[in-house]
Amino acid sequence: MMGVIVLTHRWLGIAFCLLFATWFASGIVMHFVPFPSLTDAERFAGLAPLARGAPFVPVVDAVAASGIGDATRVRLLQRSDGPVYIVSAPSGVRAVHASDGAGASVESPDLALAIARNHARGRGLDAARAAVLARADHDQWSVPNGFDGHRPLFRVALGDAAGTEIYVSSRTGEVVLDTTRSERGWNWVGSVLHWIYPTVLRSNWALWDRVVWTLSLLALIAALLGAVLGIIRIRRRGGLIGSPYRGWHALHHFIGLVSTVFVLTWIFSGWLSMDHGRLFSRGQLTPAEAALINASPDWKTVPPVDGRPSIARDVEWFAFNGNLYRRERVGLDRQILVRPNGEEQEGLTAQEVGALMARLATGCSTPLALAENDDYPAQSVIARSPVYRARCGDVWFDIDSADGSILQRLDASRRAYRWFYRALHTLDFPVLMAHPRLRDVLVIGLCALGLVFSITGIVIGWRRLGLSF
């Protein structure tokens, strides 16, 4: 049995020592440089105020023109070619011109370029040398599934000093992503290596999921067998812990013993990042819950859009508990929410959220606003708006007061996943989140220790291959 453990660990270690090293090294990079995305502040800054004056088609007509029968939300945005309605539902998204209800998808590179330039100017970026580089379903930075409803994407290079590139949705004409030269460079040695994220693999989500899950599991087995061998091979000499090995093998043994707990928990939690419902729940609404939350409202009750001047840059109509609300985004951290009776407020109240929860589940507690340091954090789309949590027996629901969306559904399995995955892998324990500098030092120090440990394995593996071949 021991021989099997030794041989399995040896050859799995040889196969995965380089992958271990890249995981630890890229983990340090990822702690400071996240995968490229368009932040809400960047998106809002790039929006133009809505131009009022010309008559708009009614919202109900825009929904009908979109062809989306189960529409749950409608947004009104100003684009370079005029205002557009963006109609969305679980089944998809489509844009129509607010002037006449005609389809407003973006097919022309010239239009995509104009949209990107307007967005850039709103953010104070230099767009004088902007040019369309490509129109494609996927590239290295647009592989996440969140962009599926917007593909293909136009990629526009601004030609500025930062090497900024902007991605425009062909479905809605929205800017959905931006990257800079620095972000791209660091992510090649960060997220792309860490997540095994080459475009050719990641563009096929199911294949990528199986490949990375399997590799992570084999790496975990290699680490577990190494821990077993490391403990078994401990020798005591005069009350001190010793090793039967010499040279690089002894160094590998000692560093492995010191880093065993971290390496095992980090590789295990990394494997869990690919769980996707295999062991833990995915936090998704049940069909009955989704049917209630995503029920399509009666769009005929939406009053016509008037031509009065407005400072809003983003207007959205959505249904909540059977009632239609309108939210007008007038600032990065400020909105106006108009109730069905015409009253204005900043967001949904705890009473309104509680009324929905009473229909959604039984035994729900009074919704309470989350504290900033909650163990299961959730963030509103508006920075200052509260997120309400309703505890319905064993299941918790987090609702955004700004737009009524369900941010989290936390059953016992999902709450456990938060600790087994996120806490163990990113060290976002509450005590460390309260001391970010200490957390930075721990992340860097532990990943550096894991990297040195992996390098000893690379040297040993290289020498073993030399002996074998």
C-alpha positions as CSV (number, residue, x, y, z in Angstrom):
1,M,0.0,0.0,0.0
2,M,2.8,2.4,0.9
3,G,4.4,1.7,-2.4
4,V,1.3,2.7,-4.3
5,I,1.0,5.9,-2.3
6,V,4.7,6.8,-3.0
7,L,4.4,6.1,-6.7
8,T,1.1,7.9,-7.1
9,H,2.3,11.0,-5.3
10,R,5.6,10.9,-7.2
11,W,4.1,10.9,-10.7
12,L,1.1,13.1,-9.9
13,G,3.6,15.5,-8.3
14,I,5.8,15.5,-11.4
15,A,2.7,16.1,-13.6
16,F,1.3,18.9,-11.5
17,C,4.3,20.6,-9.9
18,L,4.4,23.3,-12.6
19,L,0.6,23.8,-12.2
20,F,1.0,24.2,-8.4
21,A,3.7,26.8,-9.0
22,T,1.6,28.8,-11.4
23,W,-1.5,28.6,-9.1
24,F,0.4,30.1,-6.2
25,A,2.2,32.7,-8.2
26,S,-0.9,33.8,-10.1
27,G,-2.9,33.8,-6.9
28,I,-0.7,36.7,-5.6
29,V,-1.3,38.6,-8.8
30,M,-5.1,38.0,-8.6
31,H,-5.3,39.3,-5.1
32,F,-4.3,42.8,-6.4
33,V,-5.5,42.7,-10.0
34,P,-9.0,41.3,-10.7
35,F,-10.2,40.0,-14.1
36,P,-11.1,43.0,-16.3
37,S,-14.6,44.3,-16.0
38,L,-16.7,47.4,-16.4
39,T,-17.3,48.9,-13.0
40,D,-20.6,50.5,-12.2
41,A,-18.9,53.8,-11.8
42,E,-17.3,53.5,-15.2
43,R,-20.6,52.4,-16.8
44,F,-22.6,55.3,-15.2
45,A,-19.9,57.9,-16.1
46,G,-20.2,56.8,-19.8
47,L,-24.0,57.2,-19.9
48,A,-25.4,60.4,-21.5
49,P,-28.4,62.2,-20.0
50,L,-31.6,61.2,-21.7
51,A,-32.6,63.6,-24.5
52,R,-36.3,64.4,-24.1
53,G,-38.4,66.3,-26.6
54,A,-39.3,64.0,-29.4
55,P,-42.3,61.6,-28.6
56,F,-41.4,58.1,-27.4
57,V,-43.4,55.0,-28.2
58,P,-45.2,53.7,-25.0
59,V,-43.3,51.1,-23.0
60,V,-46.0,48.5,-23.7
61,D,-45.5,49.0,-27.5
62,A,-41.7,48.7,-27.0
63,V,-42.2,45.4,-25.2
64,A,-44.5,44.2,-28.0
65,A,-42.0,45.3,-30.7
66,S,-39.2,43.4,-28.9
67,G,-41.0,40.1,-29.4
68,I,-40.1,39.1,-25.8
69,G,-43.3,37.8,-24.3
70,D,-42.0,37.3,-20.8
71,A,-40.4,40.7,-20.3
72,T,-39.6,41.5,-16.7
73,R,-37.6,44.7,-17.0
74,V,-37.4,47.6,-19.4
75,R,-34.7,50.2,-19.4
76,L,-34.4,53.5,-21.3
77,L,-30.9,54.7,-22.3
78,Q,-29.5,57.4,-24.5
79,R,-27.3,56.1,-27.3
80,S,-25.4,58.0,-30.0
81,D,-28.2,57.2,-32.5
82,G,-31.0,58.2,-30.1
83,P,-32.8,56.8,-27.1
84,V,-33.5,53.1,-27.0
85,Y,-35.5,50.8,-24.8
86,I,-33.8,47.6,-23.7
87,V,-36.3,44.9,-23.0
88,S,-35.0,42.0,-20.9
89,A,-36.4,38.7,-19.5
90,P,-34.9,35.4,-18.4
91,S,-35.3,34.3,-22.0
92,G,-33.2,37.0,-23.5
93,V,-32.7,40.7,-24.2
94,R,-33.4,43.0,-27.1
95,A,-33.2,46.7,-27.9
96,V,-35.7,48.8,-29.8
97,H,-35.6,52.5,-30.8
98,A,-37.7,54.6,-28.4
99,S,-38.8,56.8,-31.4
100,D,-40.6,54.2,-33.4
101,G,-40.1,50.8,-31.9
102,A,-37.8,49.5,-34.7
103,G,-35.1,47.0,-33.8
104,A,-32.0,48.7,-32.4
105,S,-29.4,46.0,-32.5
106,V,-25.9,47.2,-33.6
107,E,-24.8,45.8,-36.9
108,S,-22.6,48.6,-38.2
109,P,-19.0,49.0,-37.0
110,D,-19.5,52.8,-37.5
111,L,-22.3,52.9,-35.0
112,A,-20.4,50.7,-32.5
113,L,-17.4,53.2,-32.9
114,A,-19.7,56.2,-32.3
115,I,-21.1,54.5,-29.1
116,A,-17.7,53.7,-27.8
117,R,-16.5,57.3,-28.5
118,N,-19.4,58.8,-26.6
119,H,-18.9,56.5,-23.7
120,A,-15.2,57.3,-23.6
121,R,-15.8,61.1,-23.7
122,G,-18.2,60.7,-20.8
123,R,-15.4,59.2,-18.8
124,G,-12.9,61.8,-19.8
125,L,-10.9,59.3,-22.0
126,D,-9.1,60.2,-25.2
127,A,-11.0,58.7,-28.1
128,A,-9.5,60.8,-30.9
129,R,-7.8,57.7,-32.4
130,A,-10.5,55.2,-31.7
131,A,-11.0,52.3,-34.1
132,V,-13.0,49.1,-34.3
133,L,-10.6,46.1,-34.0
134,A,-13.0,43.2,-34.3
135,R,-16.5,41.8,-34.1
136,A,-16.4,38.4,-32.5
137,D,-18.3,36.1,-30.1
138,H,-15.3,35.6,-27.8
139,D,-11.8,36.8,-27.1
140,Q,-9.6,36.4,-24.1
141,W,-11.4,39.0,-22.0
142,S,-15.0,38.5,-23.0
143,V,-15.2,34.7,-22.3
144,P,-17.3,34.9,-19.1
145,N,-20.9,33.7,-19.6
146,G,-22.3,37.0,-18.4
147,F,-21.7,38.3,-21.9
148,D,-23.7,35.6,-23.6
149,G,-26.7,37.8,-24.0
150,H,-24.6,40.5,-25.8
151,R,-22.6,38.4,-28.3
152,P,-21.1,39.1,-30.7
153,L,-19.2,42.0,-29.3
154,F,-17.5,44.9,-31.1
155,R,-14.0,45.5,-29.7
156,V,-12.9,49.2,-30.0
157,A,-9.4,50.4,-29.3
158,L,-9.3,54.0,-28.1
159,G,-5.6,54.4,-29.0
160,D,-5.0,56.3,-25.8
161,A,-1.9,56.1,-23.6
162,A,-3.5,53.4,-21.3
163,G,-4.2,51.1,-24.3
164,T,-8.0,51.1,-23.4
165,E,-10.2,48.8,-25.3
166,I,-14.0,49.0,-25.1
167,Y,-16.5,46.3,-25.9
168,V,-19.9,47.2,-27.4
169,S,-22.9,44.8,-27.3
170,S,-24.3,44.0,-30.8
171,R,-27.6,43.2,-29.1
172,T,-28.3,46.4,-27.1
173,G,-25.5,48.8,-28.1
174,E,-24.4,49.1,-24.4
175,V,-20.8,49.2,-23.4
176,V,-20.4,46.0,-21.4
177,L,-16.6,45.7,-20.8
178,D,-13.4,47.6,-20.9
179,T,-9.7,46.7,-20.5
180,T,-6.4,48.5,-20.3
181,R,-3.0,47.4,-21.4
182,S,-1.9,47.0,-17.8
183,E,-5.0,44.9,-16.8
184,R,-4.4,42.7,-19.8
185,G,-0.8,42.2,-19.1
186,W,-1.2,41.4,-15.4
187,N,-4.1,39.1,-16.1
188,W,-2.1,37.0,-18.5
189,V,0.1,36.0,-15.5
190,G,-2.9,36.2,-13.1
191,S,-6.4,35.1,-13.9
192,V,-5.7,33.4,-17.2
193,L,-3.0,31.1,-15.7
194,H,-4.9,30.6,-12.4
195,W,-8.2,29.7,-14.0
196,I,-6.7,27.9,-17.0
197,Y,-8.6,30.4,-19.1
198,P,-7.3,30.3,-22.7
199,T,-10.0,31.4,-25.0
200,V,-10.1,28.2,-27.0
201,L,-11.0,26.3,-23.8
202,R,-13.0,28.8,-21.8
203,S,-15.3,29.6,-24.7
204,N,-16.7,26.1,-24.3
205,W,-18.0,26.4,-20.7
206,A,-18.9,22.7,-20.2
207,L,-15.6,21.5,-21.5
208,W,-13.6,24.0,-19.4
209,D,-15.7,23.1,-16.3
210,R,-14.9,19.4,-16.7
211,V,-11.2,19.9,-17.5
212,V,-10.4,22.3,-14.6
213,W,-12.5,20.3,-12.1
214,T,-10.7,17.1,-13.0
215,L,-7.2,18.8,-12.9
216,S,-8.1,20.4,-9.5
217,L,-9.2,17.0,-8.1
218,L,-6.0,15.2,-9.2
219,A,-4.0,18.1,-7.8
220,L,-5.9,17.7,-4.5
221,I,-5.2,14.0,-4.4
222,A,-1.5,14.6,-5.1
223,A,-1.4,17.1,-2.2
224,L,-3.2,14.7,0.2
225,L,-0.9,11.8,-0.6
226,G,2.1,14.1,-0.1
227,A,0.7,15.2,3.3
228,V,0.3,11.5,4.3
229,L,3.8,10.7,3.3
230,G,5.3,13.8,4.9
231,I,3.8,13.0,8.3
232,I,4.7,9.3,8.1
233,R,8.3,10.1,7.2
234,I,8.9,12.4,10.2
235,R,11.9,11.3,12.2
236,R,12.6,12.5,15.8
237,R,16.2,13.2,16.7
238,G,16.8,14.3,20.3
239,G,13.3,15.7,20.7
240,L,13.5,17.6,17.4
241,I,11.6,16.8,14.2
242,G,13.9,15.5,11.5
243,S,13.7,14.1,7.9
244,P,15.2,10.9,6.4
245,Y,15.9,12.9,3.2
246,R,18.8,15.1,2.2
247,G,19.2,18.1,-0.1
248,W,16.1,19.1,-2.2
249,H,14.1,16.2,-0.9
250,A,14.6,17.3,2.7
251,L,13.7,20.9,1.8
252,H,10.6,19.7,0.1
253,H,9.8,17.6,3.2
254,F,10.3,20.4,5.7
255,I,8.5,23.1,3.7
256,G,5.7,20.7,3.0
257,L,5.2,20.0,6.7
258,V,5.1,23.7,7.5
259,S,2.7,24.5,4.7
260,T,0.5,21.4,4.8
261,V,-2.6,23.0,6.3
262,F,-2.5,25.9,4.0
263,V,-1.7,23.9,0.8
264,L,-4.4,21.4,1.5
265,T,-7.1,23.9,2.4
266,W,-6.2,26.2,-0.5
267,I,-6.1,23.4,-3.1
268,F,-9.3,21.9,-1.7
269,S,-11.1,25.3,-1.7
270,G,-9.8,26.0,-5.2
271,W,-11.3,22.7,-6.3
272,L,-14.6,23.8,-4.8
273,S,-14.5,26.9,-6.9
274,M,-15.4,24.6,-9.7
275,D,-18.2,22.8,-7.7
276,H,-21.1,24.3,-9.7
277,G,-23.7,22.3,-7.8
278,R,-21.8,19.0,-7.6
279,L,-21.5,19.0,-3.8
280,F,-23.1,22.2,-2.7
281,S,-26.3,24.0,-3.8
282,R,-25.9,26.7,-6.5
283,G,-28.0,29.3,-4.7
284,Q,-30.6,29.4,-7.5
285,L,-34.3,30.1,-7.1
286,T,-36.6,27.1,-7.2
287,P,-39.0,27.0,-10.2
288,A,-41.9,28.2,-8.0
289,E,-39.8,31.0,-6.6
290,A,-38.5,32.1,-10.0
291,A,-42.1,32.0,-11.4
292,L,-43.2,34.5,-8.7
293,I,-40.1,36.7,-8.8
294,N,-40.0,36.8,-12.7
295,A,-43.7,37.1,-13.3
296,S,-44.2,39.4,-16.3
297,P,-46.2,42.4,-15.3
298,D,-49.1,44.2,-17.2
299,W,-47.1,46.6,-19.2
300,K,-50.2,48.5,-20.3
301,T,-50.3,50.1,-16.8
302,V,-47.0,52.0,-17.5
303,P,-47.7,55.7,-18.1
304,P,-46.3,57.2,-21.3
305,V,-42.8,58.7,-21.2
306,D,-43.2,62.4,-21.3
307,G,-41.0,64.9,-23.0
308,R,-40.1,66.9,-19.9
309,P,-36.3,67.6,-19.3
310,S,-34.7,65.1,-17.0
311,I,-31.3,64.6,-15.4
312,A,-31.7,60.8,-15.4
313,R,-29.1,58.8,-17.3
314,D,-30.8,55.4,-16.8
315,V,-34.5,54.8,-16.4
316,E,-35.9,51.3,-15.6
317,W,-39.3,49.9,-15.1
318,F,-39.6,46.7,-13.1
319,A,-42.2,44.6,-11.4
320,F,-42.0,43.8,-7.7
321,N,-44.7,41.9,-5.9
322,G,-47.1,42.5,-8.7
323,N,-46.6,46.3,-8.8
324,L,-44.7,48.3,-11.4
325,Y,-42.0,50.7,-10.3
326,R,-39.9,53.2,-12.2
327,R,-36.4,53.9,-11.1
328,E,-34.4,56.9,-12.4
329,R,-30.6,56.8,-12.0
330,V,-29.6,60.4,-11.4
331,G,-26.2,59.9,-9.8
332,L,-23.7,57.2,-9.1
333,D,-25.0,56.8,-5.6
334,R,-28.5,58.3,-6.0
335,Q,-31.7,57.3,-7.7
336,I,-35.4,58.2,-7.6
337,L,-37.9,55.3,-7.2
338,V,-41.4,56.1,-8.3
339,R,-44.1,53.8,-6.7
340,P,-47.3,52.8,-8.6
341,N,-49.2,55.6,-6.9
342,G,-46.7,58.2,-8.1
343,E,-44.9,58.7,-4.7
344,E,-41.2,59.1,-4.9
345,Q,-38.7,57.4,-2.6
346,E,-35.1,56.3,-2.7
347,G,-35.7,52.6,-2.7
348,L,-38.0,49.8,-1.7
349,T,-38.9,49.7,2.0
350,A,-38.7,46.8,4.4
351,Q,-42.5,46.6,4.4
352,E,-42.6,46.2,0.6
353,V,-39.9,43.6,0.7
354,G,-41.7,41.8,3.5
355,A,-45.0,41.7,1.5
356,L,-43.2,39.8,-1.3
357,M,-41.5,37.4,1.1
358,A,-44.9,36.6,2.6
359,R,-45.9,35.3,-0.8
360,L,-42.6,33.7,-1.7
361,A,-42.1,31.5,1.4
362,T,-43.6,30.7,4.8
363,G,-42.3,31.6,8.2
364,C,-40.3,34.6,7.0
365,S,-38.9,37.0,9.5
366,T,-39.1,40.8,9.1
367,P,-36.6,41.9,6.5
368,L,-33.6,43.6,8.0
369,A,-30.9,45.7,6.3
370,L,-27.5,44.0,6.1
371,A,-24.6,45.4,8.0
372,E,-21.5,46.3,6.0
373,N,-19.5,43.6,7.8
374,D,-22.0,40.9,7.4
375,D,-20.5,37.4,7.1
376,Y,-22.5,36.8,3.9
377,P,-22.1,40.2,2.2
378,A,-24.2,41.4,-0.7
379,Q,-23.9,44.7,-2.6
380,S,-26.7,46.9,-4.0
381,V,-26.5,48.4,-7.5
382,I,-26.6,51.8,-5.7
383,A,-23.7,52.2,-3.3
384,R,-25.7,53.6,-0.4
385,S,-28.9,51.6,-0.8
386,P,-29.6,48.9,1.8
387,V,-29.9,45.2,1.0
388,Y,-32.6,43.5,3.0
389,R,-32.4,40.0,4.3
390,A,-35.5,37.9,5.0
391,R,-34.9,34.6,6.8
392,C,-37.5,32.1,5.8
393,G,-36.8,29.1,8.0
394,D,-33.5,27.6,6.7
395,V,-33.4,29.7,3.6
396,W,-32.3,33.4,3.5
397,F,-33.2,35.8,0.7
398,D,-31.2,39.0,0.1
399,I,-33.1,41.6,-1.8
400,D,-31.7,44.8,-3.3
401,S,-33.9,47.8,-2.3
402,A,-32.7,49.8,-5.3
403,D,-34.1,47.6,-8.0
404,G,-35.9,44.7,-6.3
405,S,-33.6,42.0,-7.6
406,I,-32.8,38.8,-5.6
407,L,-29.1,39.1,-4.9
408,Q,-28.6,35.8,-3.0
409,R,-30.6,32.8,-2.0
410,L,-28.7,31.2,0.9
411,D,-29.7,27.8,2.2
412,A,-27.6,25.9,4.7
413,S,-25.5,24.3,1.9
414,R,-24.8,27.7,0.2
415,R,-23.8,29.3,3.6
416,A,-21.4,26.4,4.2
417,Y,-20.0,26.9,0.7
418,R,-19.2,30.5,1.5
419,W,-16.8,29.3,4.2
420,F,-15.4,26.2,2.5
421,Y,-14.7,28.0,-0.7
422,R,-14.4,31.8,-0.4
423,A,-13.0,32.0,3.2
424,L,-10.4,29.3,2.7
425,H,-9.4,30.4,-0.7
426,T,-9.3,34.2,-0.4
427,L,-8.9,34.5,3.4
428,D,-11.9,36.8,3.5
429,F,-12.6,35.9,7.2
430,P,-14.4,38.8,9.0
431,V,-11.4,39.3,11.3
432,L,-9.1,39.6,8.4
433,M,-11.4,41.8,6.3
434,A,-11.3,44.2,9.2
435,H,-7.5,44.4,8.9
436,P,-6.9,44.4,5.1
437,R,-3.1,45.0,5.4
438,L,-2.7,41.9,7.6
439,R,-4.8,40.0,5.1
440,D,-2.5,41.2,2.2
441,V,0.5,40.0,4.1
442,L,-1.0,36.6,4.8
443,V,-2.1,36.1,1.3
444,I,1.3,37.1,-0.2
445,G,3.3,35.2,2.5
446,L,1.3,31.9,2.3
447,C,1.2,31.9,-1.5
448,A,4.9,32.6,-1.6
449,L,5.5,29.7,0.8
450,G,3.4,27.5,-1.5
451,L,5.4,28.7,-4.5
452,V,8.8,27.9,-2.9
453,F,7.3,24.5,-1.9
454,S,6.2,23.9,-5.6
455,I,9.7,24.9,-6.9
456,T,11.3,22.2,-4.7
457,G,8.9,19.8,-6.3
458,I,9.8,21.0,-9.8
459,V,13.5,20.4,-9.0
460,I,12.9,17.0,-7.6
461,G,10.6,16.1,-10.5
462,W,13.1,17.2,-13.1
463,R,15.8,15.1,-11.5
464,R,13.5,12.1,-11.3
465,L,12.7,12.5,-15.0
466,G,16.4,12.6,-15.8
467,L,17.0,9.4,-13.9
468,S,14.1,7.7,-15.5
469,F,14.7,8.7,-19.1
